[in-house]
Amino acid sequence: MSFNLIDSSSKVSVTSALNVFETRPTNVSVTNSTYHELLPLNPVTMPPYQFKIAASEHWIDLSKSYLTVVFSLKKKDKDGKWVSVTDDDNVSPIQALGTTFIKNLRVSVNQREIFNANALYSYKSIIDYELSTTKDVKDTYLQSCGYYNDTNDRKKLFVLNKKVGFLTRILADIFNQPLYFMNHADIEIEVIPNDANFNLIGAKDTSYQLNTESIKMYVKTVNLMDKLALDIDNRLQSHVAKYAVVRSELKSQFLSEGRYEYVSTLFTEQIPQRIVIAFVKHHNFIGTIDTDPFEFQHHNIKNISVQANSKYYPNSAYEANWSQHEFTRIFHDMYENCGFVNTSMGITVDSFKQNKCFFVFNLTNDMEIDDTFDLIKHGTTSINVRFSDPIVKGGLTMIIYGEFPGLLCIDKNRVVTSDLSIV
């Protein structure tokens, strides 16, 4: 039997299963690591909650930093006393309470602010979880932060337990990258919670109270080998440390009732690489006890597109007829522009139409989802939305979630600099 290459340019290879003379690499960079428990600097009854990771010789794995929070849910009975809720009570917490209870989150390094959620951290959290995690993760691990699609399942947590604890990752930009953060730098985190009217969904004729019993932060730190630490310090004398991040910017805009069209500027400097648009009734957005702030409905949008520097995204605007089931292109592009074409994020066509309607626009040069930087583009980004029916009474709030390539630099003196562009 003869064997030949399929083409002369094809390189030869040998299966790794025959690599019996070598062993796997040994990690010689870290001497030890540990998780530290941090308590807020102020009493738990006096928000906002302030946390501080004090400067030390330890490097910090921010991607392995977590918040834990314990809540209790009470109702006022006919005698005016606060008592535990029962299975008969018409109340439940909002989706993923362990993270969406946060209204705003700010992060500062050596007193330089590097992240601010613009009082929309709840919406950043729910959009991140809905569009970046698989169905299996939502049905299992995300229950640790209170993610249950059924409101009764969320209520049962408080019916069966007087106190319920949740755990969540911190979703600030610098926490969403894998590199260890430099030592000898103070990191301050401020957590501002929503009020109970936003965090709870229930009947208006009963008074409910959501109490924060405790809140803690867990931070993973690592110690480097002495020689490696010295080599890094020497390198810092002539270079800066660079952290590539996906910089998120959130905004909200109000759409008044009765109108059929809305045109608005979204961003005026750098053009984002991706935009997520969602609409919620303004009454829900403000946060009242009888509404769900995360009801992202389609509101009979007839036509929607984004324009950046005279180029339209998509090239042919999204058009929909929701009563005739003509919206699958928007549904498909939501999956494709989030990198989920061959996997599932758990959003079905029916749930997309009902209350998880996200319009995802990919503005990258190659319209692909990968880890490379795009060439930076500057200009004005705007949106054009047309409705088949007039906007509902009370108006709508449009949630705008823009993602930009970003770079955070730290020098030998731990001075932090950041740019809207990468140079």
Secondary structure per residue as TSV (DSSP state, phi and psi in degrees):
chain	resnum	aa	ss	phi	psi
A	1	M	-	360.0	133.0
A	2	S	-	-104.8	151.1
A	3	F	-	-125.9	139.4
A	4	N	-	-139.2	152.5
A	5	L	-	-70.4	145.8
A	6	I	S	-66.5	-27.9
A	7	D	S	-156.7	146.8
A	8	S	T	-63.9	-21.6
A	9	S	T	-83.9	-7.5
A	10	S	-	-73.5	126.2
A	11	K	-	-80.9	148.4
A	12	V	-	-86.2	153.0
A	13	S	-	-145.2	160.9
A	14	V	-	-123.6	137.1
A	15	T	-	-59.4	139.5
A	16	S	G	-67.9	-14.1
A	17	A	G	-66.6	-13.7
A	18	L	G	-97.3	4.3
A	19	N	-	-82.1	71.3
A	20	V	-	-96.4	2.6
A	21	F	S	-108.0	4.3
A	22	E	-	-128.2	155.3
A	23	T	-	-113.6	165.1
A	24	R	-	-69.7	158.9
A	25	P	-	-64.3	158.2
A	26	T	-	-112.1	131.1
A	27	N	-	-75.6	113.4
A	28	V	-	-116.0	24.6
A	29	S	S	-102.2	-30.4
A	30	V	E	-117.3	132.7
A	31	T	E	-87.2	-39.2
A	32	N	E	-164.5	164.9
A	33	S	E	-145.4	157.6
A	34	T	E	-158.0	160.8
A	35	Y	E	-101.3	131.3
A	36	H	E	-107.0	137.9
A	37	E	E	-94.5	125.0
A	38	L	E	-114.6	134.2
A	39	L	-	-99.9	153.4
A	40	P	-	-64.1	151.4
A	41	L	S	-75.1	-15.6
A	42	N	S	-119.5	161.4
A	43	P	-	-59.9	149.3
A	44	V	T	-66.4	-19.5
A	45	T	T	-86.0	-0.3
A	46	M	S	-128.4	72.6
A	47	P	-	-67.9	163.1
A	48	P	S	-73.0	158.6
A	49	Y	E	-93.0	128.1
A	50	Q	E	-109.9	126.8
A	51	F	E	-120.1	146.5
A	52	K	E	-135.9	123.3
A	53	I	E	-94.6	103.3
A	54	A	-	-70.1	147.9
A	55	A	-	-60.5	135.6
A	56	S	-	-158.0	-177.4
A	57	E	S	-77.5	-9.5
A	58	H	-	-77.8	141.2
A	59	W	E	-85.3	155.8
A	60	I	E	-121.7	129.3
A	61	D	E	-92.5	89.0
A	62	L	E	-66.0	-26.0
A	63	S	E	-69.4	-13.7
A	64	K	E	-113.3	35.1
A	65	S	E	-108.5	139.2
A	66	Y	E	-137.5	153.1
A	67	L	E	-107.6	135.5
A	68	T	E	-118.3	137.9
A	69	V	E	-140.1	140.9
A	70	V	E	-116.8	127.0
A	71	F	E	-116.5	155.1
A	72	S	E	-129.0	144.4
A	73	L	E	-117.9	123.2
A	74	K	E	-124.6	157.2
A	75	K	E	-128.3	156.0
A	76	K	E	-93.5	121.1
A	77	D	-	-82.0	-176.2
A	78	K	T	-67.0	-18.2
A	79	D	T	-92.0	2.5
A	80	G	S	83.2	13.0
A	81	K	-	-98.8	147.4
A	82	W	E	-86.2	120.5
A	83	V	E	-129.3	165.8
A	84	S	E	-69.8	151.0
A	85	V	-	-77.3	156.0
A	86	T	-	-119.5	176.0
A	87	D	T	-67.1	-18.2
A	88	D	T	-83.5	-12.2
A	89	D	S	-76.5	138.4
A	90	N	-	-91.4	74.1
A	91	V	E	-153.8	148.0
A	92	S	E	-158.4	155.7
A	93	P	E	-74.5	163.3
A	94	I	-	-70.6	168.6
A	95	Q	T	-60.5	135.7
A	96	A	T	54.0	50.4
A	97	L	H	-53.9	-33.2
A	98	G	H	-61.1	-18.7
A	99	T	H	-121.1	-32.2
A	100	T	H	-80.0	-5.5
A	101	F	T	-68.8	-14.7
A	102	I	E	-84.3	122.4
A	103	K	E	-82.0	-46.9
A	104	N	E	-141.9	146.7
A	105	L	E	-135.3	130.6
A	106	R	E	-125.0	140.7
A	107	V	E	-125.7	131.5
A	108	S	E	-128.3	142.9
A	109	V	E	-119.0	118.5
A	110	N	T	50.3	45.2
A	111	Q	T	68.6	13.1
A	112	R	E	-104.8	116.0
A	113	E	E	-69.3	127.4
A	114	I	E	-118.9	-7.5
A	115	F	E	-153.6	135.5
A	116	N	E	-148.2	120.5
A	117	A	-	-80.0	0.9
A	118	N	T	59.8	38.0
A	119	A	T	61.1	22.4
A	120	L	-	-125.8	27.0
A	121	Y	H	-63.4	-34.3
A	122	S	H	-57.8	-43.3
A	123	Y	H	-75.0	-33.6
A	124	K	H	-61.5	-43.9
A	125	S	H	-62.0	-49.9
A	126	I	H	-68.8	-36.0
A	127	I	H	-69.0	-42.0
A	128	D	H	-59.0	-46.9
A	129	Y	H	-68.8	-39.5
A	130	E	H	-69.1	-36.2
A	131	L	H	-106.0	-0.7
A	132	S	H	-130.1	6.3
A	133	T	S	-126.1	149.8
A	134	T	-	-78.8	166.5
A	135	K	H	-60.3	-41.0
A	136	D	H	-61.9	-40.5
A	137	V	H	-66.0	-41.5
A	138	K	H	-63.5	-37.8
A	139	D	H	-78.9	-10.1
A	140	T	T	-126.9	-83.1
A	141	Y	G	-61.3	-41.3
A	142	L	G	-67.8	-9.6
A	143	Q	G	-63.6	-19.7
A	144	S	G	-66.2	-20.6
A	145	C	G	-108.9	12.6
A	146	G	T	89.1	24.7
A	147	Y	-	-86.3	106.5
A	148	Y	-	-139.4	128.8
A	149	N	S	-68.9	-29.0
A	150	D	S	-89.2	122.7
A	151	T	H	-63.2	-30.0
A	152	N	H	-65.4	-35.0
A	153	D	H	-64.8	-36.6
A	154	R	H	-69.2	-38.4
A	155	K	H	-65.9	-39.5
A	156	K	H	-59.9	-29.0
A	157	L	H	-56.6	-41.4
A	158	F	H	-87.2	-21.9
A	159	V	H	-71.7	-41.2
A	160	L	H	-82.2	-20.0
A	161	N	-	-134.5	136.6
A	162	K	S	-71.6	-29.7
A	163	K	S	-129.9	140.6
A	164	V	E	-128.7	129.3
A	165	G	E	-104.4	142.7
A	166	F	E	-128.4	157.2
A	167	L	E	-133.1	138.7
A	168	T	E	-146.3	148.7
A	169	R	E	-72.7	155.5
A	170	I	-	-88.6	124.3
A	171	L	-	-98.8	18.7
A	172	A	S	-66.4	153.6
A	173	D	G	-55.3	-47.8
A	174	I	G	-68.6	-19.4
A	175	F	G	-82.8	-8.0
A	176	N	G	-104.3	30.0
A	177	Q	S	-134.1	154.7
A	178	P	-	-86.7	-10.2
A	179	L	S	-75.3	144.7
A	180	Y	-	-66.1	137.8
A	181	F	B	-84.6	146.2
A	182	M	-	-65.1	151.9
A	183	N	S	-79.0	175.3
A	184	H	S	57.4	39.4
A	185	A	-	-137.6	133.1
A	186	D	-	-80.9	129.7
A	187	I	E	-118.4	123.8
A	188	E	E	-115.1	133.7
A	189	I	E	-123.4	126.3
A	190	E	E	-112.7	127.0
A	191	V	E	-115.0	117.3
A	192	I	E	-108.4	117.3
A	193	P	E	-83.8	157.7
A	194	N	-	-75.4	164.2
A	195	D	-	-85.2	171.7
A	196	A	H	-63.2	-31.0
A	197	N	H	-63.5	-28.8
A	198	F	H	-83.9	-38.7
A	199	N	H	-79.9	-13.2
A	200	L	E	-121.3	149.6
A	201	I	E	-122.1	115.7
A	202	G	E	-163.7	-170.8
A	203	A	-	-78.8	142.9
A	204	K	T	-74.8	-21.0
A	205	D	T	-84.2	4.0
A	206	T	S	-127.4	139.8
A	207	S	-	-90.2	128.8
A	208	Y	E	-121.8	155.5
A	209	Q	E	-139.3	123.4
A	210	L	E	-106.2	112.2
A	211	N	E	-102.7	137.2
A	212	T	E	-89.2	110.3
A	213	E	E	-82.6	-36.0
A	214	S	E	-161.1	155.0
A	215	I	E	-146.8	132.5
A	216	K	E	-138.9	161.9
A	217	M	E	-126.5	137.9
A	218	Y	E	-117.4	127.4
A	219	V	E	-125.3	130.6
A	220	K	E	-90.3	126.7
A	221	T	E	-119.2	153.7
A	222	V	E	-133.1	146.6
A	223	N	E	-106.8	132.0
A	224	L	E	-90.8	159.2
A	225	M	-	-61.4	143.2
A	226	D	H	-56.2	-45.6
A	227	K	H	-65.3	-40.1
A	228	L	H	-65.3	-43.1
A	229	A	H	-60.4	-40.1
A	230	L	H	-67.0	-40.1
A	231	D	H	-62.7	-40.4
A	232	I	H	-66.2	-42.4
A	233	D	H	-60.9	-40.4
A	234	N	H	-65.3	-39.1
A	235	R	H	-66.1	-33.2
A	236	L	H	-68.6	-16.4
A	237	Q	T	-65.5	-25.3
A	238	S	T	-125.7	-5.5
A	239	H	-	-134.3	163.8
A	240	V	-	-108.7	150.3
A	241	A	E	-77.6	139.0
A	242	K	E	-123.9	130.7
A	243	Y	E	-120.1	113.6
A	244	A	E	-81.4	126.5
A	245	V	E	-132.1	160.2
A	246	V	E	-96.0	106.3
A	247	R	E	-80.8	122.3
A	248	S	E	-102.2	140.8
A	249	E	E	-133.6	124.1
A	250	L	E	-115.3	140.5
A	251	K	E	-140.8	163.0
A	252	S	E	-135.2	143.5
A	253	Q	E	-132.9	142.4
A	254	F	E	-94.4	133.5
A	255	L	E	-113.1	115.9
A	256	S	-	-71.4	155.5
A	257	E	T	-67.9	153.9
A	258	G	T	89.1	-15.1
A	259	R	-	-84.9	157.1
A	260	Y	S	-108.5	-13.1
A	261	E	E	-143.3	147.4
A	262	Y	E	-142.2	123.7
A	263	V	E	-124.1	130.3
A	264	S	E	-154.5	153.5
A	265	T	E	-84.5	132.2
A	266	L	E	-97.8	-49.7
A	267	F	E	-139.4	147.4
A	268	T	S	-119.7	-6.2
A	269	E	S	-112.7	-91.7
A	270	Q	B	-84.7	141.5
A	271	I	-	-82.4	128.0
A	272	P	-	-69.8	163.2
A	273	Q	S	-90.1	-19.5
A	274	R	E	-155.2	144.7
A	275	I	E	-130.7	133.7
A	276	V	E	-112.9	128.2
A	277	I	E	-118.7	133.9
A	278	A	E	-142.4	151.4
A	279	F	E	-121.3	137.4
A	280	V	E	-138.8	145.7
A	281	K	E	-58.4	137.9
A	282	H	H	-60.6	-34.1
A	283	H	H	-60.6	-41.2
A	284	N	H	-69.5	-38.7
A	285	F	H	-62.9	-40.3
A	286	I	H	-62.1	-38.2
A	287	G	-	99.0	94.6
A	288	T	-	-124.6	154.9
A	289	I	T	-61.2	-26.2
A	290	D	T	-99.3	15.0
A	291	T	S	-130.3	156.1
A	292	D	-	-103.2	117.6
A	293	P	T	-70.5	-9.5
A	294	F	T	-112.3	34.0
A	295	E	-	-91.4	89.9
A	296	F	B	-92.0	88.2
A	297	Q	-	-93.2	165.3
A	298	H	-	-81.2	-23.1
A	299	H	T	52.7	32.8
A	300	N	T	55.3	43.9
A	301	I	E	-68.5	126.4
A	302	K	E	-92.2	-35.7
A	303	N	E	-154.6	135.7
A	304	I	E	-150.2	137.5
A	305	S	E	-156.0	158.7
A	306	V	E	-114.7	140.7
A	307	Q	E	-122.2	132.3
A	308	A	E	-137.7	118.1
A	309	N	T	51.9	48.4
A	310	S	T	70.1	5.4
A	311	K	E	-106.5	136.0
A	312	Y	E	-96.7	142.8
A	313	Y	E	-127.9	120.4
A	314	P	E	-68.5	172.5
A	315	N	E	-60.5	-39.6
A	316	S	E	-106.1	118.8
A	317	A	E	-55.3	149.7
A	318	Y	E	-65.9	130.2
A	319	E	E	-124.4	143.4
A	320	A	-	-143.4	145.4
A	321	N	B	-130.5	95.6
A	322	W	G	-68.6	-32.0
A	323	S	G	-72.8	-22.3
A	324	Q	G	-104.4	12.1
A	325	H	T	61.2	38.4
A	326	E	B	-109.1	75.1
A	327	F	-	-150.1	10.6
A	328	T	H	-67.1	-24.5
A	329	R	H	-64.0	-40.8
A	330	I	H	-65.7	-42.1
A	331	F	H	-62.3	-45.6
A	332	H	H	-61.7	-45.3
A	333	D	H	-67.8	-29.0
A	334	M	H	-59.6	-47.3
A	335	Y	H	-65.5	-48.4
A	336	E	H	-64.7	-42.0
A	337	N	H	-76.3	-6.6
A	338	C	T	-106.6	2.1
A	339	G	T	76.6	33.0
A	340	F	-	-123.1	27.6
A	341	V	T	-62.7	-42.1
A	342	N	T	-100.8	8.0
A	343	T	S	-133.3	178.2
A	344	S	-	-122.1	133.0
A	345	M	-	-94.5	5.4
A	346	G	S	84.5	2.3
A	347	I	-	-92.9	108.9
A	348	T	-	-81.6	169.4
A	349	V	H	-60.3	-40.9
A	350	D	H	-66.4	-45.0
A	351	S	H	-68.7	-33.1
A	352	F	H	-60.4	-44.8
A	353	K	H	-69.6	-31.9
A	354	Q	H	-85.1	-55.8
A	355	N	T	-152.0	13.3
A	356	K	B	-132.8	51.8
A	357	C	-	-91.0	102.5
A	358	F	-	-114.9	130.5
A	359	F	E	-100.0	114.5
A	360	V	E	-113.0	121.9
A	361	F	E	-113.4	125.9
A	362	N	E	-98.4	115.1
A	363	L	-	-108.7	13.6
A	364	T	S	-70.5	161.6
A	365	N	S	-65.2	-38.4
A	366	D	S	-100.4	-0.6
A	367	M	-	55.3	39.2
A	368	E	-	-118.2	163.1
A	369	I	-	-109.6	106.2
A	370	D	S	-150.0	-174.7
A	371	D	S	-96.7	9.7
A	372	T	S	-87.5	157.3
A	373	F	-	-81.8	144.3
A	374	D	-	-92.2	158.0
A	375	L	-	-62.0	136.0
A	376	I	-	-71.9	132.5
A	377	K	-	-119.2	135.9
A	378	H	B	-114.4	147.1
A	379	G	S	155.1	-169.3
A	380	T	-	-101.0	133.7
A	381	T	E	-112.5	126.9
A	382	S	E	-133.1	169.2
A	383	I	E	-133.1	147.1
A	384	N	E	-129.6	120.5
A	385	V	E	-125.6	133.4
A	386	R	E	-123.7	142.7
A	387	F	E	-115.9	144.1
A	388	S	S	-73.6	-34.9
A	389	D	S	-119.2	156.7
A	390	P	-	-62.8	148.5
A	391	I	-	-59.4	139.8
A	392	V	-	-63.0	161.6
A	393	K	T	-59.4	135.7
A	394	G	T	94.9	-17.4
A	395	G	-	82.9	176.0
A	396	L	E	-121.2	157.3
A	397	T	E	-114.7	128.0
A	398	M	E	-96.3	122.3
A	399	I	E	-91.4	126.3
A	400	I	E	-116.7	121.6
A	401	Y	E	-122.8	103.9
A	402	G	E	-104.0	140.7
A	403	E	E	-118.4	131.7
A	404	F	E	-129.0	148.3
A	405	P	E	-70.6	136.3
A	406	G	E	-138.8	160.9
A	407	L	E	-140.2	128.8
A	408	L	E	-112.8	126.5
A	409	C	E	-118.3	141.3
A	410	I	E	-132.4	129.0
A	411	D	-	-96.4	-173.1
A	412	K	T	-64.2	-25.1
A	413	N	T	-91.4	8.2
A	414	R	-	63.2	32.4
A	415	V	-	-85.4	127.6
A	416	V	E	-97.4	130.9
A	417	T	E	-129.5	147.4
A	418	S	E	-145.5	159.7
A	419	D	E	-135.5	158.3
A	420	L	S	-79.1	-14.5
A	421	S	S	-130.0	165.0
A	422	I	-	-108.1	126.4
A	423	V	-	-125.1	360.0
